[in-house]
Amino acid sequence: MKLQTQRGRFAALTLAALTSTLVASQAYAALDVKLTGFLKASAIGSDKAVESYGAKNYVAPTSARPQYNLGAAPNEFRSNQDGGLSFQTAQSRFGFVVTVDETTKAVFEFDFVDFNRSSPTVQQYPRVRIAKIEHRLSDNLAIQAGQDWDIFAPLNTFTYNYVGNTFQAGNAGFMRQQAVLVHTTEGFEQKAAISLFTANPGSPVTGTANINDAERGAVPGFAYSAAWGTTPNRVGLSAFYSRFIVRPTTGREMADVYGLNAFAEQKWGGFDFRAEAYYGQNLNNSNSMLTLATRNPASANDVTEAGGWVSGRLPVGEKTNLFGSVGYASILDESKVVAGPAFTTSDANMTAGTMVSNLAAKLGSDHKLTDKLSVFGEISHFNSRFKITGAEAGNATLAEVGLFLFL
């Protein structure tokens, strides 16, 4: 009840803030407010259990659930055999671009994703995705500050699983609190960022919002990105580095987290191509990365990984597209990963940092019914390995169909 009350207050405050923004835009002619976003309504199901960032549900699938014999007759009951069906609208999103003048604007974006709610209806509440200020200092120089996409890996695959995408399977870099300096010349763009190393949302269940080692480390994240060319024809390199607290003994130590990434996007006629490849150490300890390599806080072992993905979209006629992607990520030395405990129930979620490899392959198509409305279908296959006592690799095939309306 306490959680529902808190979420209800948040939803009310969010609605009030958005309403006041719209009222202000009417009251002050200097403000130009543009609505952005989309509504996605789909049915989604799989032959075996899938997980959305470790939660056993269809909110934003990222991996298959591992197989595990839970004490029934041998091979009679495995924890990833229970596929199912869900209907989802949580990935729908809306936002506002508020232009103050020719140099300054604010960007807000919200969706309804909550990995603790499997198939909600009226229990969906807004989640802040983007909240940033952009200010242009000159024709070539700009600053951005707030919550936005991490500059470490700027591309995403072609998919209608917008939130799951190919994270934990070769894709890296999600949302981060950061300040970014952007320098652009003809055919070349540089970005440098300083950021909060990792998020600390506290516990919405207990109501705690205390500082922890995320803040006590007091070392920000540093990122740099360089791109030659302009979207949709560019290649680039990026890097990230920070330090964080680990406690392998009664004291505390500092560990390094770093990553290197290469990215490219090209357009040949109507065909769009995108790709990324990365290498890193302890990247998932900075939980805005959404990768695999996680150093256990009580372990003395740094964990390295490598991953990447390729994705393409091809028009077939004037109103239909084919799209697909393949992504893969793997821990390079699995002996450095601390094994998770054995399952005790079939619905237990994954222990963070126990996935050691993940393959995601996707193929789909969409067709325009109107300029703004499309129907789509997408098939995904996951093959995921975990370092969990008694667990075996899991695999699952998932299908999703739905309507997609641009705002």
C-alpha positions in Angstrom: 0.0 0.0 0.0 2.9 2.4 0.9 4.5 1.7 -2.5 1.3 2.2 -4.4 0.7 5.5 -2.5 4.3 6.7 -3.4 3.9 5.8 -7.0 0.5 7.4 -7.1 1.9 10.6 -5.8 4.8 10.5 -8.3 2.3 10.0 -11.1 0.2 12.9 -9.9 3.3 15.2 -9.6 4.5 14.1 -13.0 1.1 15.0 -14.6 1.0 18.3 -12.7 4.5 19.2 -14.0 3.6 18.3 -17.6 0.4 20.3 -17.3 2.2 23.3 -15.9 4.7 23.1 -18.8 1.9 23.2 -21.3 0.2 26.0 -19.5 3.5 27.9 -19.4 4.0 27.4 -23.2 0.6 29.0 -23.8 1.3 31.9 -21.4 4.7 32.7 -22.7 5.0 32.9 -26.5 8.8 32.5 -26.2 8.4 28.8 -25.3 7.8 26.4 -28.1 6.6 22.9 -26.8 6.7 19.9 -29.1 5.1 16.6 -28.2 7.2 13.5 -29.1 6.9 9.7 -28.5 4.9 6.7 -29.5 2.3 4.2 -28.3 3.2 0.5 -28.7 0.5 -2.1 -28.0 1.6 -5.7 -28.5 1.1 -9.4 -27.7 4.3 -11.3 -26.8 5.0 -14.9 -26.0 7.7 -17.5 -26.0 8.2 -21.3 -26.0 10.4 -21.1 -22.8 11.0 -18.6 -20.0 12.8 -15.4 -20.8 14.2 -12.6 -18.6 14.1 -8.8 -18.8 17.4 -7.8 -17.2 17.1 -10.7 -14.7 13.4 -10.4 -14.0 11.3 -13.3 -15.3 8.8 -11.5 -17.4 8.0 -10.1 -20.9 8.5 -6.4 -20.1 11.7 -6.1 -22.2 13.3 -9.5 -22.9 17.1 -9.6 -22.9 18.0 -13.3 -22.3 16.7 -16.8 -21.9 16.3 -18.2 -18.4 18.8 -21.0 -17.5 17.7 -24.6 -17.1 17.8 -26.0 -13.6 16.4 -29.2 -12.1 14.4 -28.2 -9.1 14.3 -31.5 -7.4 11.6 -33.3 -9.4 12.4 -36.5 -11.3 15.5 -36.0 -13.5 14.8 -33.7 -16.5 11.1 -33.8 -15.6 10.9 -30.1 -14.5 13.3 -27.4 -15.6 12.9 -23.8 -14.5 13.0 -22.4 -18.1 10.4 -24.7 -19.6 7.4 -22.6 -18.7 6.9 -20.3 -21.7 3.8 -18.1 -21.8 1.9 -15.1 -23.2 1.6 -11.4 -22.2 0.1 -8.2 -23.6 2.2 -5.1 -23.1 2.0 -1.3 -23.4 4.8 -0.4 -20.9 7.4 0.4 -23.5 5.1 3.2 -24.9 6.7 6.6 -24.3 6.0 10.3 -24.5 8.1 13.4 -24.2 8.4 17.2 -24.7 11.0 19.2 -26.4 10.7 22.7 -24.9 12.6 25.4 -27.0 13.4 28.5 -24.9 15.2 30.4 -27.7 17.5 29.6 -30.6 20.3 28.6 -28.2 18.6 26.7 -25.4 16.1 23.9 -25.0 15.0 21.2 -22.6 14.1 17.6 -23.4 11.8 15.4 -21.3 11.0 11.7 -22.0 9.0 9.2 -20.0 7.9 5.5 -20.4 6.0 3.1 -18.2 8.6 0.3 -17.7 8.8 -1.4 -14.3 10.6 -4.8 -14.2 8.8 -5.6 -10.9 5.5 -5.7 -12.7 5.0 -8.5 -15.2 1.8 -7.7 -17.1 0.3 -4.6 -15.5 -2.7 -2.5 -16.5 -3.6 0.4 -14.3 -0.5 -0.3 -12.2 1.8 1.3 -14.8 3.5 4.6 -13.7 5.7 7.0 -15.6 9.4 6.4 -15.5 11.9 9.2 -16.3 14.1 8.4 -19.3 15.5 11.7 -20.4 15.6 15.0 -18.5 18.3 17.3 -20.0 19.2 20.9 -20.9 20.9 21.7 -24.2 22.6 25.0 -24.7 24.5 26.1 -27.8 27.6 28.2 -27.0 28.6 28.8 -30.6 28.1 27.4 -34.0 30.5 24.6 -33.2 30.2 24.2 -29.4 27.4 23.0 -27.1 26.8 21.7 -23.6 24.3 19.2 -22.4 23.4 18.4 -18.8 21.0 16.0 -17.1 19.9 12.5 -17.7 20.4 11.2 -21.2 21.9 8.4 -23.3 25.4 7.4 -22.4 27.9 8.7 -25.1 29.9 5.5 -24.7 27.8 3.5 -27.3 25.6 5.8 -29.3 23.8 3.3 -31.6 20.9 0.9 -31.1 19.7 -2.0 -33.2 16.6 -2.0 -35.4 14.0 -3.6 -33.2 10.6 -3.0 -31.6 11.9 -4.2 -28.3 13.1 -0.6 -27.6 13.9 -1.1 -23.9 15.5 -4.6 -24.1 17.1 -3.9 -27.5 20.3 -6.1 -27.6 21.6 -5.1 -24.1 23.4 -7.9 -22.3 24.1 -9.4 -25.8 26.6 -7.1 -27.3 25.1 -3.7 -26.8 26.2 -1.3 -24.2 25.4 2.2 -22.8 22.0 3.1 -21.5 20.9 6.2 -19.5 23.3 8.2 -17.3 23.3 11.4 -15.3 26.0 13.4 -17.0 27.4 16.7 -18.4 28.5 16.6 -22.0 30.6 19.1 -24.1 29.9 18.7 -27.8 32.3 20.1 -30.5 31.3 19.8 -34.1 33.0 20.7 -37.3 32.2 19.7 -40.9 32.2 15.9 -40.9 33.6 15.4 -37.4 32.0 15.4 -33.9 33.7 15.1 -30.5 31.9 14.6 -27.2 33.5 14.6 -23.7 31.4 13.7 -20.6 31.7 13.6 -16.9 29.0 11.6 -15.2 27.7 9.8 -12.1 29.6 6.5 -12.1 26.4 4.4 -11.3 22.9 4.9 -10.2 21.6 4.6 -6.6 17.8 4.5 -6.8 17.4 3.2 -3.2 14.5 0.8 -2.4 11.0 1.8 -3.4 9.8 -1.1 -1.1 11.4 0.1 2.1 11.5 3.7 1.2 15.2 4.0 1.8 17.2 6.5 -0.2 20.5 6.5 1.6 23.9 7.1 0.0 26.0 4.0 -0.5 29.3 3.1 -2.2 28.0 4.6 -5.5 28.4 8.0 -3.9 31.1 7.2 -1.4 33.5 6.3 -4.2 33.4 10.0 -5.1 35.0 9.3 -8.5 33.0 10.4 -11.5 32.8 8.6 -14.8 34.8 10.0 -17.8 33.8 9.3 -21.4 34.9 10.4 -24.8 33.5 9.8 -28.3 34.7 10.8 -31.7 32.7 10.3 -34.9 33.7 10.9 -38.6 30.8 11.7 -40.9 27.2 12.4 -40.0 24.2 10.2 -39.4 23.3 7.9 -41.1 26.9 7.6 -42.6 29.5 7.7 -39.9 32.2 5.7 -38.0 33.5 6.3 -34.6 35.4 5.4 -31.4 34.5 5.9 -27.8 35.9 5.1 -24.3 34.8 5.1 -20.7 36.8 5.1 -17.4 36.1 5.3 -13.7 36.9 3.8 -10.3 34.6 2.3 -7.7 34.7 0.8 -4.2 35.0 -2.9 -3.6 35.3 -4.7 -0.2 37.1 -8.0 -0.6 38.4 -7.7 3.0 37.2 -5.9 6.1 38.5 -2.7 4.6 37.8 -1.2 1.2 39.7 -0.9 -2.1 39.2 0.9 -5.4 38.8 -1.1 -8.6 39.0 0.2 -12.2 36.1 0.1 -14.7 36.8 0.8 -18.4 35.6 0.2 -21.9 36.5 0.8 -25.5 33.9 0.8 -28.3 33.8 1.1 -32.1 30.7 1.9 -34.0 29.5 2.5 -37.5 26.3 3.3 -39.4 26.0 3.4 -43.1 23.1 3.8 -45.6 23.4 2.3 -49.1 20.3 3.3 -51.1 17.4 2.2 -48.9 19.4 -0.2 -46.8 20.4 0.9 -43.3 23.3 -0.8 -41.5 24.5 -0.4 -37.9 27.2 -2.1 -35.9 29.1 -1.9 -32.6 31.9 -3.8 -30.9 33.3 -3.3 -27.4 35.8 -4.6 -24.9 35.8 -3.7 -21.2 36.5 -4.5 -17.6 33.9 -4.5 -14.8 31.6 -2.5 -17.1 28.3 -3.8 -15.5 29.4 -2.4 -12.1 28.5 0.9 -13.7 24.9 -0.2 -14.1 24.2 2.3 -16.8 26.2 0.0 -19.2 23.8 -3.0 -19.1 26.6 -5.5 -20.1 27.9 -8.7 -18.4 31.2 -8.1 -16.7 30.5 -7.6 -13.0 33.1 -7.7 -10.3 31.6 -9.2 -7.1 32.0 -6.6 -4.3 33.6 -9.2 -2.1 35.9 -10.7 -4.8 39.4 -9.8 -5.7 38.9 -10.6 -9.3 38.4 -8.0 -12.1 36.1 -9.4 -14.8 36.6 -8.7 -18.5 34.3 -9.1 -21.5 33.9 -8.5 -25.2 30.8 -8.1 -27.3 29.2 -6.6 -30.4 26.2 -6.6 -32.7 25.2 -6.0 -36.3 21.8 -4.8 -37.5 20.1 -3.8 -40.7 16.8 -2.6 -42.1 15.7 -3.0 -45.8 12.6 -1.5 -47.4 10.4 -3.9 -49.4 8.1 -1.7 -51.4 6.9 1.7 -50.2 5.3 0.7 -47.0 7.0 -2.4 -45.7 10.4 -3.0 -44.1 12.4 -6.0 -43.1 14.8 -5.7 -40.2 17.0 -7.9 -38.0 20.1 -8.1 -35.8 22.5 -10.5 -34.2 24.3 -9.7 -31.0 26.7 -11.6 -28.7 28.6 -10.9 -25.5 30.9 -13.1 -23.4 33.0 -13.1 -20.3 36.6 -13.7 -21.3 37.7 -15.6 -18.2 34.8 -17.4 -16.6 36.9 -18.5 -13.6 36.8 -14.9 -12.4 33.0 -14.9 -12.1 31.6 -15.7 -8.7 29.0 -18.4 -9.1 25.4 -17.7 -8.0 23.5 -19.9 -5.6 21.3 -22.7 -6.6 17.6 -21.9 -7.3 15.2 -22.6 -4.6 12.0 -21.9 -6.5 11.1 -21.8 -10.2 10.3 -18.1 -10.0 13.6 -16.9 -8.4 15.2 -14.1 -10.4 18.8 -14.2 -11.6 21.7 -13.2 -9.3 23.4 -10.2 -10.8 26.7 -10.9 -12.5 26.2 -14.6 -13.2 25.5 -14.5 -16.9 28.7 -15.5 -18.8 27.5 -15.4 -22.4 24.4 -14.3 -24.3 23.4 -14.6 -27.9 20.4 -12.7 -29.3 19.2 -13.0 -32.9 16.1 -11.1 -34.2 14.2 -10.9 -37.4 11.1 -8.8 -38.0 8.9 -6.8 -40.4 6.6 -3.8 -40.2 4.0 -2.3 -42.6 2.6 1.2 -42.6 -1.2 1.3 -42.4 -1.1 5.2 -42.3 1.7 7.7 -42.2 1.8 7.4 -38.4 0.4 3.9 -37.7 2.3 0.6 -38.4 1.7 -3.1 -37.7 4.8 -5.1 -36.8 6.0 -8.6 -36.1 9.3 -9.8 -34.7 10.9 -13.1 -33.7 13.8 -13.3 -31.3 16.0 -16.2 -30.2 18.2 -16.2 -27.1 20.9 -18.6 -26.0 22.2 -17.7 -22.6 24.8 -19.3 -20.3 25.0 -18.6 -16.5 27.5 -19.5 -13.8 24.9 -20.8 -11.3 25.2 -23.9 -9.2 23.5 -26.8 -11.0 22.4 -24.6 -14.0 22.6 -25.3 -17.7 22.4 -23.0 -20.7 18.9 -21.8 -21.5 17.4 -21.0 -24.9 14.1 -19.5 -25.8 12.3 -18.3 -29.0 10.0 -15.4 -28.6 7.5 -13.8 -30.9 5.8 -10.3 -30.7 3.1 -8.7 -32.8 1.4 -5.4 -32.4 0.5 -1.9 -33.4 2.9 1.1 -33.3 1.6 4.7 -33.4 4.0 7.7 -33.7 2.8 10.8 -31.9 
